[in-house]
Amino acid sequence: MTAFSKAGSPLGPIVHGMRVAATILYVPDVAAALAFYERAFGLGAGFAAPDGSYATLGGHGAVLAFAQTAMAPDAEGAAGPPAGFEVWIEAEDVPAALARAVASGAEPVQEPVVKPWGQTVAYVRDPNGTLIELGSPVAG
């Protein structure tokens, strides 16, 4: 199979017939998750299933989706502790992004620190316990 790119895709290029399309978070209340992410991070609404079981938010090419916990292939396991990953929200002003997220209901985890490579990062947990990195753009 040869590599190809679909120019103009809002989700980035398609390489070898594939691309990362979205990260899906399983949550007990899709509407509440959407409201939090819109309020805390200013992400714009995208597709929404008419029955409220699934919806997406986007920001500059990245898509974050939410699905009711019951839709998970392993619905019982999906209701357990958050998975071992984080959502990275890029922010020009990390301290301001942290303040906005906390004011919107996020739990603060780590105050802003500057990493050895120059990136400033802070961490919060959303109301469902998902770890969110608020990080400045990475140079390079």
DSSP file (Angstrom, degrees, kcal/mol; ACC not computed):
  #  RESIDUE AA STRUCTURE BP1 BP2  ACC     N-H-->O    O-->H-N    N-H-->O    O-->H-N    TCO  KAPPA ALPHA  PHI   PSI    X-CA   Y-CA   Z-CA
    1    1 A M              0   0    0      0, 0.0     2,-0.3     0, 0.0    16,-0.0   0.000 360.0 360.0 360.0 135.4    0.0    0.0    0.0
    2    2 A T        -     0   0    0      1,-0.1     2,-0.2    13,-0.0    14,-0.1  -0.660 360.0-107.7 -95.7 153.2    1.3    3.4   -0.9
    3    3 A A        +     0   0    0     -2,-0.3     2,-0.3    13,-0.1    12,-0.1  -0.503  40.7 175.5 -75.7 145.9    1.0    6.5    1.3
    4    4 A F        -     0   0    0     10,-0.2     2,-0.4    -2,-0.2    13,-0.3  -0.977  18.8-144.1-146.0 160.6   -1.4    9.2    0.3
    5    5 A S        -     0   0    0     -2,-0.3     2,-0.9     8,-0.1    10,-0.1  -0.986   6.9-147.4-128.9 135.8   -2.6   12.4    1.8
    6    6 A K    >   -     0   0    0     -2,-0.4     3,-1.3     6,-0.1     6,-0.1  -0.848  26.9-146.5-101.2  97.0   -6.0   14.0    1.5
    7    7 A A  T 3  S+     0   0    0     -2,-0.9    -2,-0.0     1,-0.2     0, 0.0  -0.284  76.6  27.5 -63.2 145.9   -5.4   17.7    1.5
    8    8 A G  T 3  S+     0   0    0      1,-0.3    -1,-0.2     2,-0.0    -2,-0.0   0.387  77.0 144.6  86.3  -3.5   -7.9   19.9    3.2
    9    9 A S    X   -     0   0    0     -3,-1.3     3,-1.7     1,-0.2    -1,-0.3  -0.520  49.4-140.8 -67.4 130.6   -9.2   17.4    5.7
   10   10 A P  T 3  S+     0   0    0      0, 0.0    -1,-0.2     0, 0.0    -3,-0.0   0.676 101.6  54.5 -66.8 -13.6  -10.0   19.2    8.9
   11   11 A L  T 3  S-     0   0    0      1,-0.4     9,-0.1    51,-0.0    52,-0.1   0.316 118.3-103.1-101.1   7.5   -8.6   16.2   10.8
   12   12 A G    <   -     0   0    0     -3,-1.7    -1,-0.4    -6,-0.1    -6,-0.1  -0.358  59.3 -27.5  98.7 179.2   -5.2   16.2    9.1
   13   13 A P        -     0   0    0      0, 0.0     2,-0.6     0, 0.0    -8,-0.1  -0.305  51.7-130.1 -72.3 151.0   -3.7   14.1    6.4
   14   14 A I        -     0   0    0      5,-0.1     2,-0.4     3,-0.0   -10,-0.2  -0.908  28.8-172.7 -98.1 121.0   -4.6   10.5    5.7
   15   15 A V  B >   -A   18   0A   0      3,-2.6     3,-2.0    -2,-0.6   -10,-0.1  -0.959  68.5  -4.0-120.0 132.5   -1.5    8.4    5.5
   16   16 A H  T 3  S-     0   0    0     -2,-0.4    -1,-0.2     1,-0.3   -13,-0.1   0.820 130.7 -60.3  54.9  31.7   -1.5    4.7    4.5
   17   17 A G  T 3  S+     0   0    0    -13,-0.3     2,-0.3     1,-0.2    -1,-0.3   0.572 121.3  86.2  78.0   8.9   -5.3    5.0    4.4
   18   18 A M  B <   +A   15   0A   0     -3,-2.0    -3,-2.6     2,-0.0     2,-0.3  -0.948  42.2 167.6-140.3 158.3   -5.6    5.9    8.1
   19   19 A R        -     0   0    0     -2,-0.3     2,-0.6    -5,-0.2    -5,-0.1  -0.957  47.4 -93.4-158.1 158.3   -5.5    8.9   10.4
   20   20 A V        +     0   0    0     -2,-0.3     3,-0.1     1,-0.2    -2,-0.0  -0.692  43.1 179.3 -74.2 121.3   -6.4    9.5   14.1
   21   21 A A        -     0   0    0     -2,-0.6     2,-0.3     1,-0.3    -1,-0.2   0.836  52.3 -28.5 -96.4 -38.1   -9.9   10.8   13.8
   22   22 A A        -     0   0    0     40,-0.1     2,-0.5     2,-0.0    -1,-0.3  -0.984  46.9-117.4-169.0 161.2  -10.9   11.5   17.5
   23   23 A T  E     -b   64   0B   0     40,-1.6    42,-3.4    -2,-0.3     2,-0.5  -0.967  32.7-152.8-106.5 129.7  -10.5   10.5   21.1
   24   24 A I  E     -b   65   0B   0     -2,-0.5     2,-0.5    40,-0.2    42,-0.2  -0.915   5.9-162.4-109.7 124.9  -13.7    9.2   22.6
   25   25 A L  E     -b   66   0B   0     40,-3.0    42,-2.1    -2,-0.5     2,-0.6  -0.914  15.0-138.6-103.9 127.9  -14.3    9.5   26.3
   26   26 A Y  E     +b   67   0B   0     -2,-0.5    42,-0.2    40,-0.2    43,-0.1  -0.774  34.1 170.2 -86.7 123.3  -17.0    7.3   27.8
   27   27 A V  E     -b   68   0B   0     40,-2.6    42,-1.6    -2,-0.6     3,-0.3  -0.925  43.7-127.6-134.2 153.1  -19.0    9.4   30.3
   28   28 A P  S    S+     0   0    0      0, 0.0     2,-0.4     0, 0.0    42,-0.1   0.794 104.1  32.1 -72.0 -26.1  -22.3    8.9   32.2
   29   29 A D     >  -     0   0    0      1,-0.1     4,-2.1    38,-0.1     5,-0.2  -0.866  62.7-174.2-137.5 100.3  -23.8   12.2   31.0
   30   30 A V  H  > S+     0   0    0     -2,-0.4     4,-2.7    22,-0.3     5,-0.2   0.903  87.1  52.4 -61.6 -44.4  -22.8   13.4   27.5
   31   31 A A  H  > S+     0   0    0     21,-0.2     4,-2.4     1,-0.2    -1,-0.2   0.900 110.3  48.0 -61.3 -41.5  -24.6   16.7   27.8
   32   32 A A  H  > S+     0   0    0      2,-0.2     4,-2.3     1,-0.2    -1,-0.2   0.901 111.7  49.9 -67.0 -40.5  -22.8   17.5   31.0
   33   33 A A  H  X S+     0   0    0     -4,-2.1     4,-2.5     2,-0.2     5,-0.2   0.924 111.3  49.2 -63.3 -44.5  -19.4   16.6   29.6
   34   34 A L  H  X S+     0   0    0     -4,-2.7     4,-2.5     1,-0.2     5,-0.2   0.937 110.8  50.0 -58.7 -47.6  -20.1   18.8   26.5
   35   35 A A  H  X S+     0   0    0     -4,-2.4     4,-2.4    -5,-0.2     5,-0.2   0.904 111.4  49.1 -60.5 -42.4  -21.1   21.7   28.6
   36   36 A F  H  X S+     0   0    0     -4,-2.3     4,-3.5     2,-0.2     5,-0.3   0.952 113.3  44.9 -62.7 -50.1  -18.0   21.4   30.8
   37   37 A Y  H  X S+     0   0    0     -4,-2.5     4,-1.8     1,-0.2     6,-1.2   0.840 114.5  49.2 -67.0 -33.3  -15.5   21.2   27.9
   38   38 A E  H  X S+     0   0    0     -4,-2.5     4,-1.4    -5,-0.2    -1,-0.2   0.937 118.4  39.7 -67.1 -45.6  -17.2   24.1   26.1
   39   39 A R  H  < S+     0   0    0     -4,-2.4    -2,-0.2    -5,-0.2    -3,-0.2   0.918 122.4  39.8 -69.5 -45.7  -17.2   26.2   29.2
   40   40 A A  H  < S+     0   0    0     -4,-3.5    -3,-0.2    -5,-0.2    -2,-0.2   0.835 134.3  15.8 -77.2 -33.6  -13.7   25.3   30.4
   41   41 A F  H  < S-     0   0    0     -4,-1.8    -3,-0.2    -5,-0.3    -2,-0.2   0.429  92.8-121.4-126.1  -2.0  -11.8   25.1   27.2
   42   42 A G     <  +     0   0    0     -4,-1.4    -4,-0.2    -5,-0.3     2,-0.2   0.735  49.8 165.4  69.3  22.2  -13.9   26.9   24.6
   43   43 A L        -     0   0    0     -6,-1.2     2,-0.3    -9,-0.1    -1,-0.2  -0.491  34.6-120.1 -73.5 143.6  -14.2   23.9   22.3
   44   44 A G  E     -C   58   0B   0     14,-2.2    14,-2.5    -2,-0.2    -1,-0.1  -0.600  24.3-106.7 -89.6 144.3  -16.9   24.2   19.6
   45   45 A A  E     +C   57   0B   0     -2,-0.3    12,-0.2    12,-0.2     3,-0.1  -0.343  42.5 168.2 -66.1 145.1  -19.8   21.8   19.2
   46   46 A G  E     -     0   0B   0     10,-2.5     2,-0.1     1,-0.4    -1,-0.1  -0.005  48.7  -3.5-124.3-129.1  -19.7   19.4   16.3
   47   47 A F  E     -     0   0B   0     -2,-0.1     9,-2.7     8,-0.1    -1,-0.4  -0.426  58.8-173.2 -70.9 143.6  -21.8   16.3   15.6
   48   48 A A  E     -C   55   0B   0      7,-0.2     7,-0.2    -2,-0.1    -3,-0.0  -0.984  24.4-125.0-139.5 129.7  -24.5   15.2   18.1
   49   49 A A    >   -     0   0    0      5,-3.1     3,-2.1    -2,-0.4     5,-0.2  -0.484  26.5-122.7 -67.4 140.4  -26.6   12.0   17.9
   50   50 A P  T 3  S+     0   0    0      0, 0.0    -1,-0.1     0, 0.0     0, 0.0   0.800 111.1  53.7 -57.3 -29.6  -30.3   12.9   18.1
   51   51 A D  T 3  S-     0   0    0      3,-0.0    -2,-0.0     1,-0.0     0, 0.0   0.457 111.9-118.2 -87.3   1.2  -30.8   10.7   21.2
   52   52 A G  S <  S+     0   0    0     -3,-2.1   -22,-0.3     2,-0.2   -21,-0.2   0.575  81.8 118.0  79.2   8.9  -28.0   12.4   23.1
   53   53 A S  S    S+     0   0    0      1,-0.2    15,-2.3   -23,-0.1     2,-0.3   0.615  77.5  22.5 -84.7 -12.0  -25.8    9.3   23.4
   54   54 A Y  E     + D   0  67B   0     13,-0.2    -5,-3.1    -5,-0.2     2,-0.3  -0.988  63.6 158.7-155.9 140.3  -22.8   10.7   21.5
   55   55 A A  E     -CD  48  66B   0     11,-2.1    11,-3.0    -2,-0.3     2,-0.3  -0.985  21.2-139.9-159.5 160.3  -21.4   14.1   20.5
   56   56 A T  E     - D   0  65B   0     -9,-2.7   -10,-2.5    -2,-0.3     2,-0.3  -0.894   5.5-164.4-126.1 156.1  -18.2   15.7   19.4
   57   57 A L  E     -CD  45  64B   0      7,-2.8     7,-2.7    -2,-0.3     2,-0.3  -0.946  15.8-167.3-128.6 152.5  -16.3   18.9   20.1
   58   58 A G  E     -CD  44  63B   0    -14,-2.5   -14,-2.2    -2,-0.3     2,-0.2  -0.963  17.0-178.2-142.4 160.3  -13.5   20.3   18.0
   59   59 A G  E >  S- D   0  62B   0      3,-1.8     3,-1.4    -2,-0.3   -16,-0.1  -0.740  73.7 -27.7-159.7 108.4  -10.8   22.8   18.0
   60   60 A H  T 3  S-     0   0    0      1,-0.3     3,-0.1    -2,-0.2    -2,-0.0   0.872 127.9 -37.5  54.8  45.8   -8.4   23.6   15.2
   61   61 A G  T 3  S+     0   0    0      1,-0.3     2,-0.3   -49,-0.0    -1,-0.3   0.145 113.4 107.0  99.7 -19.7   -8.4   20.1   13.7
   62   62 A A  E <   - D   0  59B   0     -3,-1.4    -3,-1.8   -40,-0.0     2,-0.4  -0.712  52.5-154.9 -93.4 145.6   -8.6   17.9   16.8
   63   63 A V  E     - D   0  58B   0     -2,-0.3   -40,-1.6    -5,-0.2     2,-0.5  -0.979   9.0-170.7-123.3 131.7  -11.8   16.1   17.7
   64   64 A L  E     -bD  23  57B   0     -7,-2.7    -7,-2.8    -2,-0.4     2,-0.3  -0.988  15.3-167.6-117.5 125.5  -12.9   15.1   21.2
   65   65 A A  E     -bD  24  56B   0    -42,-3.4   -40,-3.0    -2,-0.5     2,-0.4  -0.810  10.1-154.5-117.1 155.7  -15.9   12.9   21.3
   66   66 A F  E     +bD  25  55B   0    -11,-3.0   -11,-2.1    -2,-0.3     2,-0.3  -0.991  11.9 179.8-129.6 135.8  -18.2   11.7   24.2
   67   67 A A  E     -bD  26  54B   0    -42,-2.1   -40,-2.6    -2,-0.4   -13,-0.2  -0.980  38.9 -95.9-133.3 146.6  -20.3    8.6   24.3
   68   68 A Q  E >   -b   27   0B   0    -15,-2.3     3,-2.4    -2,-0.3     4,-0.4  -0.338  36.0-119.6 -59.0 141.2  -22.5    7.3   27.0
   69   69 A T  G >  S+     0   0    0    -42,-1.6     3,-1.8     1,-0.3     9,-0.2   0.842 112.3  64.2 -51.6 -37.7  -20.7    4.8   29.2
   70   70 A A  G 3  S+     0   0    0      1,-0.3    -1,-0.3   -43,-0.2     5,-0.2   0.686  92.8  63.8 -63.7 -17.2  -23.3    2.1   28.3
   71   71 A M  G <  S+     0   0    0     -3,-2.4    -1,-0.3   -18,-0.1    -2,-0.2   0.621  77.2 109.0 -82.0 -12.4  -22.1    2.3   24.6
   72   72 A A  S X  S-     0   0    0     -3,-1.8     3,-1.0    -4,-0.4     4,-0.1  -0.365  78.7-125.9 -64.7 140.8  -18.6    1.1   25.5
   73   73 A P  T 3  S+     0   0    0      0, 0.0     2,-0.4     0, 0.0    -1,-0.1   0.849 116.1  34.9 -55.2 -33.3  -17.9   -2.5   24.3
   74   74 A D  T 3> S+     0   0    0      1,-0.2     4,-2.2    -5,-0.1     3,-0.4  -0.645  80.2 170.7-116.4  69.8  -17.0   -3.3   27.9
   75   75 A A  H <> S+     0   0    0     -3,-1.0     4,-0.8    -2,-0.4    -1,-0.2   0.825  73.8  53.1 -56.2 -36.9  -19.6   -1.0   29.5
   76   76 A E  H >4 S+     0   0    0      1,-0.2     3,-0.7     2,-0.2    -1,-0.3   0.927 112.3  44.3 -65.6 -43.9  -19.0   -2.4   33.0
   77   77 A G  H >4 S+     0   0    0     -3,-0.4     3,-1.7     1,-0.2    -2,-0.2   0.822 105.2  63.2 -68.5 -31.8  -15.2   -1.8   32.8
   78   78 A A  H 3< S+     0   0    0     -4,-2.2    -1,-0.2     1,-0.3    -2,-0.2   0.734  94.9  61.1 -66.4 -21.6  -15.7    1.7   31.2
   79   79 A A  T << S+     0   0    0     -4,-0.8    -1,-0.3    -3,-0.7    -2,-0.2   0.541  92.4  87.3 -82.0  -5.7  -17.5    2.8   34.4
   80   80 A G  S <  S-     0   0    0     -3,-1.7     3,-0.1     1,-0.2    -3,-0.0   0.181  96.3 -39.7 -76.1-160.9  -14.3    2.1   36.4
   81   81 A P  S    S-     0   0    0      0, 0.0    -1,-0.2     0, 0.0    48,-0.1  -0.193  80.7 -79.6 -61.8 156.8  -11.4    4.5   37.1
   82   82 A P        -     0   0    0      0, 0.0    -3,-0.0     0, 0.0    47,-0.0  -0.209  55.3-101.3 -56.3 147.5  -10.2    6.7   34.2
   83   83 A A        -     0   0    0      1,-0.1     2,-2.0    -3,-0.1    -5,-0.0  -0.151  40.8 -91.6 -65.6 164.7   -8.0    5.0   31.6
   84   84 A G  S    S+     0   0    0      2,-0.0     2,-0.3     0, 0.0    -1,-0.1  -0.421  94.9  81.0 -80.5  64.8   -4.2    5.5   31.6
   85   85 A F        -     0   0    0     -2,-2.0    46,-0.5     2,-0.0     2,-0.3  -0.942  61.8-138.6-152.9 171.7   -4.1    8.5   29.2
   86   86 A E  E     -e  131   0C   0     -2,-0.3     2,-0.5    44,-0.1    46,-0.2  -0.943  15.4-126.0-133.6 159.1   -4.6   12.2   29.2
   87   87 A V  E     -e  132   0C   0     44,-2.2    46,-2.6    -2,-0.3     2,-0.6  -0.926  25.2-146.0-101.2 127.6   -6.2   14.7   27.0
   88   88 A W  E     -e  133   0C   0     -2,-0.5     2,-0.6    44,-0.2    46,-0.2  -0.862  12.5-170.2 -98.7 118.8   -3.8   17.5   26.0
   89   89 A I  E     -e  134   0C   0     44,-3.3    46,-1.9    -2,-0.6     2,-0.3  -0.946  19.5-138.8-104.6 116.4   -5.4   20.9   25.6
   90   90 A E  E     +e  135   0C   0     -2,-0.6     2,-0.4    44,-0.2    46,-0.2  -0.595  26.5 179.2 -79.4 134.5   -2.9   23.3   24.0
   91   91 A A        -     0   0    0     44,-2.5     3,-0.3    -2,-0.3    -2,-0.0  -0.998  32.6-152.3-139.5 132.6   -3.0   26.8   25.5
   92   92 A E  S    S+     0   0    0     -2,-0.4     2,-0.6     1,-0.3    -1,-0.1   0.879 101.5  36.9 -66.4 -38.2   -1.0   29.9   24.8
   93   93 A D  S  > S-     0   0    0      1,-0.2     4,-2.3    42,-0.1    -1,-0.3  -0.850  71.3-178.6-119.1  91.9   -1.5   31.1   28.4
   94   94 A V  H  > S+     0   0    0     -2,-0.6     4,-2.8    -3,-0.3     5,-0.2   0.906  80.2  52.3 -63.2 -45.8   -1.4   28.0   30.7
   95   95 A P  H  > S+     0   0    0      0, 0.0     4,-2.2     0, 0.0    -1,-0.2   0.909 113.0  46.0 -58.1 -39.8   -2.0   29.8   34.0
   96   96 A A  H  > S+     0   0    0      2,-0.2     4,-2.4     1,-0.2    -2,-0.2   0.898 112.4  50.5 -67.9 -39.7   -5.1   31.5   32.5
   97   97 A A  H  X S+     0   0    0     -4,-2.3     4,-2.5     2,-0.2    -1,-0.2   0.895 110.4  50.3 -64.4 -39.4   -6.3   28.2   31.0
   98   98 A L  H  X S+     0   0    0     -4,-2.8     4,-2.5     2,-0.2     5,-0.2   0.930 110.6  48.8 -62.9 -46.2   -5.8   26.5   34.4
   99   99 A A  H  X S+     0   0    0     -4,-2.2     4,-2.4    -5,-0.2    -2,-0.2   0.909 112.6  48.3 -61.0 -42.6   -7.8   29.3   36.2
  100  100 A R  H  X S+     0   0    0     -4,-2.4     4,-1.2     2,-0.2    -1,-0.2   0.914 112.0  49.1 -64.7 -43.4  -10.6   29.0   33.6
  101  101 A A  H  <>S+     0   0    0     -4,-2.5     5,-2.6     2,-0.2     3,-0.3   0.925 113.2  46.2 -63.2 -44.9  -10.8   25.2   33.9
  102  102 A V  H ><5S+     0   0    0     -4,-2.5     3,-1.4     1,-0.2    -1,-0.2   0.904 110.6  52.7 -65.6 -41.2  -10.9   25.3   37.7
  103  103 A A  H 3<5S+     0   0    0     -4,-2.4    -1,-0.2     1,-0.3    -2,-0.2   0.769 107.8  54.3 -63.6 -24.3  -13.6   28.0   37.7
  104  104 A S  T 3<5S-     0   0    0     -4,-1.2    -1,-0.3    -3,-0.3    -2,-0.2   0.442 134.0 -85.1 -90.3  -1.2  -15.6   25.7   35.3
  105  105 A G  T < 5S+     0   0    0     -3,-1.4    -3,-0.2     1,-0.3    -2,-0.1   0.477  79.7 140.5 114.9   2.9  -15.4   22.8   37.7
  106  106 A A      < -     0   0    0     -5,-2.6    -1,-0.3    -6,-0.2    20,-0.2  -0.467  52.0-122.3 -75.4 151.1  -12.1   21.0   37.0
  107  107 A E  E     -F  125   0C   0     18,-2.7    18,-2.1    -2,-0.1     2,-0.1  -0.837  27.1-124.1 -92.2 122.5  -10.1   19.6   39.9
  108  108 A P  E     +F  124   0C   0      0, 0.0    16,-0.3     0, 0.0     3,-0.1  -0.438  36.7 166.9 -67.7 139.5   -6.6   21.1   40.0
  109  109 A V  E     +     0   0C   0     14,-2.7     2,-0.4     1,-0.3    15,-0.2   0.695  65.0   7.5-117.3 -45.9   -3.9   18.5   40.0
  110  110 A Q  E     -F  123   0C   0     13,-2.0    13,-1.9     3,-0.0    -1,-0.3  -0.986  68.0-128.7-146.0 131.2   -0.6   20.4   39.3
  111  111 A E  E     -     0   0C   0     -2,-0.4    10,-0.1    11,-0.2    13,-0.0  -0.275  54.9 -69.5 -67.1 162.3    0.2   24.1   39.1
  112  112 A P  E     +     0   0C   0      0, 0.0     2,-0.3     0, 0.0    10,-0.2  -0.287  57.7 176.4 -59.3 136.1    2.0   25.3   35.9
  113  113 A V  E     -F  121   0C   0      8,-2.3     8,-2.6    -3,-0.1     2,-0.6  -0.970  30.2-121.7-135.7 152.2    5.7   24.2   35.6
  114  114 A V  E     -F  120   0C   0     -2,-0.3     6,-0.2     6,-0.2     5,-0.1  -0.865  28.3-141.5 -97.3 122.7    8.2   24.7   32.9
  115  115 A K    >   -     0   0    0      4,-3.4     3,-2.5    -2,-0.6     0, 0.0  -0.356  28.7-102.4 -77.1 160.5    9.5   21.5   31.4
  116  116 A P  T 3  S+     0   0    0      0, 0.0    -1,-0.1     0, 0.0    -2,-0.0   0.764 122.9  57.1 -56.1 -25.9   13.2   21.1   30.4
  117  117 A W  T 3  S-     0   0    0      2,-0.1    22,-0.3     1,-0.0    -2,-0.0   0.361 123.7-103.3 -88.9   5.9   12.2   21.5   26.7
  118  118 A G  S <  S+     0   0    0     -3,-2.5     2,-0.3     1,-0.3    18,-0.0   0.334  77.0 133.5  96.0  -7.3   10.6   24.9   27.5
  119  119 A Q        -     0   0    0     -5,-0.1    -4,-3.4    20,-0.1     2,-0.5  -0.590  48.7-140.1 -79.5 137.3    6.9   23.9   27.5
  120  120 A T  E     +F  114   0C   0     -2,-0.3    16,-2.7    -6,-0.2     2,-0.3  -0.853  28.4 177.9 -94.7 130.7    4.7   25.1   30.3
  121  121 A V  E     +FG 113 135C   0     -8,-2.6    -8,-2.3    -2,-0.5     2,-0.3  -0.970  15.9 175.0-135.0 149.8    2.2   22.5   31.6
  122  122 A A  E     - G   0 134C   0     12,-1.8    12,-3.0    -2,-0.3     2,-0.4  -0.929  19.9-138.7-140.7 163.1   -0.4   22.2   34.3
  123  123 A Y  E     +FG 110 133C   0    -13,-1.9   -14,-2.7    -2,-0.3   -13,-2.0  -0.975  21.3 166.5-132.7 143.6   -2.9   19.4   35.0
  124  124 A V  E     -FG 108 132C   0      8,-2.2     8,-3.2    -2,-0.4     2,-0.4  -0.906  28.2-128.2-137.6 167.2   -6.5   19.2   36.0
  125  125 A R  E     -FG 107 131C   0    -18,-2.1   -18,-2.7    -2,-0.3     6,-0.2  -0.975  24.3-129.7-116.0 137.3   -9.1   16.4   36.1
  126  126 A D    >   -     0   0    0      4,-2.4     3,-2.4    -2,-0.4   -20,-0.1  -0.245  40.9 -88.5 -74.1 173.6  -12.5   16.9   34.5
  127  127 A P  T 3  S+     0   0    0      0, 0.0    -1,-0.1     0, 0.0   -94,-0.0   0.687 130.7  52.3 -59.8 -17.1  -15.7   16.2   36.5
  128  128 A N  T 3  S-     0   0    0      2,-0.1   -95,-0.0   -95,-0.0    -2,-0.0   0.406 123.2-103.3 -97.3   1.4  -15.5   12.5   35.3
  129  129 A G    <   +     0   0    0     -3,-2.4     2,-0.2     1,-0.3   -23,-0.0   0.454  68.4 149.5  95.6   0.9  -11.9   12.1   36.5
  130  130 A T        -     0   0    0      1,-0.1    -4,-2.4    -5,-0.0     2,-0.3  -0.519  48.6-121.8 -71.3 132.1  -10.2   12.3   33.1
  131  131 A L  E     -eG  86 125C   0    -46,-0.5   -44,-2.2    -2,-0.2     2,-0.5  -0.587  29.6-167.2 -76.1 130.9   -6.7   13.8   33.4
  132  132 A I  E     -eG  87 124C   0     -8,-3.2    -8,-2.2    -2,-0.3     2,-0.5  -0.982   9.8-152.7-124.4 125.7   -6.2   16.9   31.2
  133  133 A E  E     -eG  88 123C   0    -46,-2.6   -44,-3.3    -2,-0.5     2,-0.7  -0.848   3.1-158.2 -93.1 128.8   -2.8   18.5   30.4
  134  134 A L  E     +eG  89 122C   0    -12,-3.0   -12,-1.8    -2,-0.5     2,-0.4  -0.939  29.5 171.5-102.9 109.9   -2.9   22.2   29.7
  135  135 A G  E     -eG  90 121C   0    -46,-1.9   -44,-2.5    -2,-0.7   -14,-0.2  -0.952  34.0-124.1-130.7 140.8    0.2   22.7   27.8
  136  136 A S        -     0   0    0    -16,-2.7   -44,-0.2    -2,-0.4   -43,-0.0  -0.327  54.7 -75.7 -69.3 161.1    1.8   25.5   25.8
  137  137 A P        -     0   0    0      0, 0.0     2,-0.5     0, 0.0   -17,-0.2  -0.250  47.3-122.9 -57.4 147.0    2.7   24.9   22.2
  138  138 A V        -     0   0    0     -3,-0.1     2,-0.1   -19,-0.1   -20,-0.1  -0.830  24.8-126.8 -95.1 126.6    5.9   22.7   21.8
  139  139 A A              0   0    0     -2,-0.5   -20,-0.1   -22,-0.3    -1,-0.0  -0.418 360.0 360.0 -70.9 144.9    8.5   24.4   19.7
  140  140 A G              0   0    0     -2,-0.1    -1,-0.2     0, 0.0    -2,-0.0   0.406 360.0 360.0 120.2 360.0    9.9   22.5   16.7
